[in-house]
Amino acid sequence: MTALFDNARHTIDVGLDLLDRQLLDKDGLMAGKVDDLELTPPEDDPNGPPFITAILSGPGALAPRLGRLASWIAARRLRLDRRPGPSRIAFGVVSRAQTEIQLGVSRDELDSTTSERWARRIIERIPGAA
């Protein structure tokens, strides 16, 4: 496995280095985008820089950034109101972060692709769509 960064305490600019980057699964297949991040303050130094603990991806993470109407549409149309929050990908599954974010798991294991799988099932029913 390739090292994510040079050391565990590497400082990054999340706006430039992570947000809106493409997620690729272990097989190189697209698995979404980094829509938001979950940050956690260090236990040993509450004033220190936070750690990235998870990537938030999918409509549940993106909609709040787009405003109230987008959040309402996402909740109603994509059935996100049945889920307590955005799809969460533990940062521990990230194997490399460069121009894209390489994950060490299959996209089928991710909760963030649930709405994509739902849309694919709907589209497959349309004659001539396959």
N, C-alpha and C positions, 0 to 999 in steps of 0.2 A: 504494500500500500504506500502510495506517495505521501510524503509529509504535507500537511495542510499549510503550515507556516513554519518558519525557522525554529520557533520555540513556542511554548504554551502561552506566553505572555506577550505575544506580538500585538502591537497596537495597529488598528486599521481604521480607515474612514469608511464606515458602513454605507454611507450615501453613495460613495464612489465605487467601493470594492464589492458590495453585496446586493444592495437594493436593485430591483428590476433585472437581475441577472437570470439567465436561463438555467433551469435545473435539468440535469441529465442523470438518468438512473445508471445502475451498474452496467447495463448493456449499451449505454450511449443513446438511449431513447429519451425524447423530451418528456419531462415530468412536471412542467409548470414553470412558474417564475417566482422569484423571491419578492413577495408583496409587502412584507413587513418582517420585523425581527422581535424576538422575545429577549429582553435583556434582564440580567439578574445581578444585583450588587454583590460584591465578594463578602463572604461571611466574616473573614478576618479583618477587613478594612472597609467599613461602610462608606467611607469617603473616596475609596479607590475607584478606578474605572470599572464599569460593569462588564460581565461576561456575556457572550452570546450563548443562550441556552437552547434556542429553537428558531427555526425558520417558519414563518407564517405564510401560507400560500393558498391560492384559490379564491373564489368569489367572497367567502366569508372574511378574508383578510383584506382584500382589495376594496370592497364596497364602502367601508367606512371612510377610506381616503377620498372617495368620489362624492360623498355627501349623503344627505338624508334620503333623497329619492332613490339613489342607487342602492342604498342599504335596504330600503323597503322592497324594491324590486327583487333584489337577491334573496331576501328572506321569503317572499311569497312565491316567486317563480322557481327558484332553485331549492326550495324547501330547507333553507338554512335555519329557519326558526325551530327546527327539530334538533338542531345541534347546538350545544352550549356556547360555542365560540368558533374562531377560525381554525382551519386545518393546521395542525402543528407537526413539524418534522424536527425531531431532536437533532441538535447541531452535531451530536456525536456520530451521525451517519454520513457527515460530509467527509469525503476523502481528499478532495482538492478544490481549491477556490482560485480560479484564474479568470479568463473572460467568460466562462460559464462555471457553474457550481456542480461538481461531480459528486454524486451520492453513491454510497456503498450498498444500496438496496434497490430492488426492482420497483418500478413505478406502480405496479399492481398492489404493492404493500402499503402505499401511501394513501392517507385519507384525503389528501388534496386533489386527487384525480377522480373523486366520487362524482362530481357534477359532469365531468367529461365523459365518464362511462355512462351516466344517465342520458346525456345528449346523444351519444353514439347509439344507444338502444333505440331512441326515438327516430333518428335519421335512418337507421337500417330498415325501418318499416316502410319508408317512402319508396315506391317503385322506381327503379333506375338509379337509386342513390348509392348502391354498393359498387 
